[in-house]
Amino acid sequence: MQPKTLAELARHVGGRIIGHPDTLISSAATLENARSGQITFLSNTKYIPLVKTTQAGAVIVGQEMESAADLLIAEDPYYAFMQVVVLLYGHRKHEPIGMSPQAHIAPSAHIGQHCHIHPFVTVGPEAVIGNGCILYPGVFIGAAAKLGDDCILYPNAVVYEACLLGDRVILQANATVGQDGFGYATHKGVHHKIPQIGRVILEDDVEIGSGSAIERGTLDDTVIGKGTKIGDTVTIGHGTRIGPYCLLVPQAGIAGSATLGHHCVLGGQVGVIGHIKIGNMVRIGAQAGVIGDVPDGMEIVGSPAIDSNKARRSYALIEYLPELRRSIKDIERRLRAMEKAES
């Protein structure tokens, strides 16, 4: 790793410096743990006191403030920090192994140029793999599935038949795309499986986390919009449509045929029932249970999920409910005594 001066980093992120432009930065760390020669950042105001005491070589901040470290002022400190980390460390490097003789590639499959396919990969008939793709050991690509260019599929990722992946899609280890949706017709107490004839479509720059499952549609396709990022152990039900640039934190679950707009954020363990519509730029707090349509721009929490401002006021009262109950019972007792005395 080649150290960079603070001036070089400032030019890279379009920021300005308060302090010493020639300060050398060789790595990155948290505000609390950073030391000389390291850079850190502030994006949450509750950590402002740490900016004053940090031993970092430099801190990326949004405005001037007191600090013993040099400051790099940037419009978006967290984004600037990301740019710096990429510059210092780069992304994961992939071994250029070419085509392993231990991979099983159907004769009718098409493999693009500059792909690296590891041992024990299976690519089914009529499947298409775009240019520059990397398939790690144990990856399975079903018949007639199509991958765009520069996709990365980590070990044991699975893409079922006829599913479509855009360019630069990433499937983390053990992610599954296109398995059957949870669809059964119950007749006289017996659950009869419904064929799932839709597909899954992952648009460009989608990333699916480890252990996540994206079900194929029963009739209509399941679609994950461009740039959406899905965390680990998330389940997306059949026929769901998720708009572009959404973030789904690990362990969220969405039932079939739900619709999400663009730039939605779902916290950890959020549950969304099927056949509802969630608008654009909706934020849903962790462990919320969403049971109805949500308008654009809402922030909701709780189970059932309600407007976050109302929820905060409501949940603040929960610990006082036993006292309130006792007070109400005492008032009722007094009222009964007054009514009895008057009669």
N, C-alpha and C positions, 0 to 999 in steps of 0.2 A: 504494500500500500504506500503510495507516494504522498507525503504530507503536502498540504496546501496552505498558502498564506490566507489570512482572513480577507485580504484584498481580493484574492482570486475567488474565494467563496462568495464574497459580496457581488462581484461581477457576474458570477454564475447564476445567482438568484435575483439579481436586480435590486439589491439592497444597499444600505449605506452604513458606514462604520462610525461608532463612537469609541475611540480608544486607539489601539496600535494596529495599523494595517498589516505590519509585517509579522504579527503573531502567527506562529506555525500551529496548524491543526492537523493531527494525525488520526483521530478517531472520534467517535460520538458516544455520549452517555446521558444518563438522566440528570436532572438538576441536582438531586441529592448526592449522587455518586460521582459526578464528573470531577476530573482533576485537571491539572495543568496540561496543555496540549490537546484537550478534548473540547468538543463543542456540544452544547445542549440547547434547549428551547423552552419557551413559556407560551402555552396556549390557553391555560386555565388560570384565571385571576386569583384563585385561592392559593396558588403557589408563588405569588409575588414575594412573600418573605424569603423564600429560598433563593430568589435572584440576588438578594442582598448578601447572602452568606455563602453562595456556591463557590467552590474552588475551581470551577471550570475555566478554561482559557478564554472561552467566548460563549455568549448566550444570544440566541436569536429571539428577538422580541418584536412586538408590534409598535412600541413607542418608547421614548426615552424614559429611563427610570434609574434609580440608584442601584449600583452593583460594583463589586470589586473586580468583576470580569469585564473584558471588552464586550461591547454590544454590537450586534448586527441587526439593524432595523429593517424589517420586511413587512410588506402588506399583509401577508398570511404566514405567520411564523411556522405553523405546522407543515404547510406545503413547502416552504423554504427549507425546513429541516429535512423533509423527504428528499428534496433535490440534492442537498449536501450529502446525505447518507448514500444515495445512489452514486454520486461523484466519487466518494471516498472508498466505497466498498463494491459497488456494482451489484448486479443481480447474480443469482446462482449460475455457475458455469456448467454446461452439459458436455459430457465426454463425446467427442465426434467419432462414434464407432461405425457409422455406416449401417449396412444391412446385415444383421446377424444371421448366419446359416441355421441357427436354432429357432428362428422365427418361422411361423407357419403362415404363408401368404397365399391366398387362393389365386389360381392362375388368372382368373378374370378380374382380380382387384387391380386398381391403378395406384401406383405409388409415385408421388411427385419427386422433384429434384431436391437434393441436399437434405434428405430425411435421415434420421438416425433411429433405427428400430432394433431394440434390445432382444436378448434371448427370450423365448417363450411368449412372445407376442403372437396373437392370432388376428388375422385380417380376413374377413369373410368374402364370399363371392360378390362381385360387382361393387364392392366398397371402393371409395375414392379417398385417398390421403393427399392433402395438398402439399405444396412445397415447404421445405424447412421444418417439417413436423418432427417431434421427438416423442417416441413411444417407449416407455420404460417396461421392465419385465412384468409379464402377467397381464398386460393390457389386452382387452378383447374388443374388437370392432366387428359388429354384426354385418350381415349381408346388406348391401345397398346403402349402408351408412356413408355419410360424406363429411369429411373434415376439411376446413379451409386451410389457408397457409399459416405456418408458424404456430401451430397448436402444440401444447405440451400436455401429455397424459402421463401422470405418475403411476407407480406400480399398482397393478390390479384394478385400475380404472376400467369401467365397462361402458360401452356404447352399444345399445341394442340396435336391431335391424332398422334401416330406413331413417334413422335420426340424422339431423343436420346440425353441424357445428360450423360457426363462422370462422373468421380469421382470428388468430391470437387467443383462442379459447384455452383455458387452463382447467384441467381436472386433477384435483389433488388425489392422493392415494385412496383407493377403495371407493371413490365416488361412482355412482351408477346413474346412467342417463338412459331413460326409455324403457324401464321395466314396466310390467303390467300395472295399471292403476287398480285401486282397491274397489273393484266393481263386481257385485254379485246380485242376482235376483233370487230372493227368498220365496220359495214356493212350498207350502205345507211343511214348514220347518227345516227345509233343506236349502242350503246356499249354493246356487248354480252360478258358475263363473261366466262373466260376460266378456267376450273377446274385446280386446282393446285395440282398435284399428287406427287410432290416431298416431301421431309421431311426437317427438320432442324436437323443438328448434331452439338452439342456443345461438343468439346473434353475436356479432363481433365483440371481442374483449370481455366476454363473460368469464368469470372464475367460479368454480364449484368446489366447496371445501371437502375435506376428507370425511368419508362415511356418509355423505349426503346422497339423497335419492330423489331423482326427478322423474315422476311417473309419466308415461305416455298417455295421450288422450284416449278416452273411450271412443269418441267420434271426431271431435275437433282436436287440433294439435295443442300441446302444451308449449307455451312460448316464453322464453326468458329474454328480455330486451337488452339491447346493446349496452355494454359497460356495467351491467349489474354484477354485484359480487355477493356470493352466497357462502356463508360460513360452514363450519363443520356440523355434521349430524343434523342437517335441515331436511325436512321432507316437503316436497311440493306435489300436491295432488293432481290427478288427471284433469286435463283441460284448463288448468290455471294459466292466466296470462299476466306476466309481470312486466311492467314498463321499463324503459331505459334508466340506467344509473341508480338503481335501488341498492340498498344495503340490507341484507338479512343476517343478523347476528346468530351465532351457533344455537342450535336446538329449537329454532323456530319451526312452526309447522303450519302449512296452509292446506286446507281441504280443497276438494275438487271444484273446478269451475269458478273459483274466485278470480277477481280482476284487481290488479294494483296499477296505479298510475306511475308517472315518472318521479324519480328522486324520493321514493319512500324509504323510511328507515324503520326496521322492526328489531326491537331489542331481543335479548336472549329469552328463550322459552315462550315467546309470543305464540298464541294459538288463534288461527283465523278460520271461522266456519266457511263452508262452501257456499257458492252461488251468491256472494255479496260483492259489492263494488267499493273499493277503497280509492279515494281520489289521488290527485297529484300532491307531492311534497307533504305527505302525511307522516308524522312521527308517532311511533307506538312504543310505550315503555315496556321494560322487561316483565315477563310473566303475565302480560295483559291477555284477556280473552275477548276477542272481537266477534260480536254476534250480529252486527248489522252494518249497513252502508255507512261510510265515513266520508264527509265532504272534503274538498281540497283544503290543504293547509292546516288541518286539525292536528293537535297534539293530544293524545289520549293515553290513559294509564288505567290499570286496575282490571278486575274481573267481576262483572262485565266491565269492559273498558268505557270510560267516560272522559269528558273534557278534563285536561290535567289540572286546570285551576280549581274546578269544582272538586276534583279528587283530592287535591292537597288539603282543602278545607275539611272535607269529609273524613279523610284518614287521620287528620290531626285530632279528631274527636274520639277515635276508637278507644284509646286508653282510658278515657274518662267515662265511657258508657256505663260501667258498673255503678259509679257514683251518681250519674244522671238517673239511672234506674232507681236507685235508692231514694234520691230526692223526689222523683215523681211519685213513688209509692207513699212517701211521707206526706206529700201534698194531698194525694188522694185520701189518705187516712184522715187528715185534718178536715178535708171537705166533708167527708162522711160524718165526722163528729159534729161539725157545724150544722149540717142538715138535720141530724138527729136532735140536736139541742133546740133548733128552731121549730121542729115539729112537736 
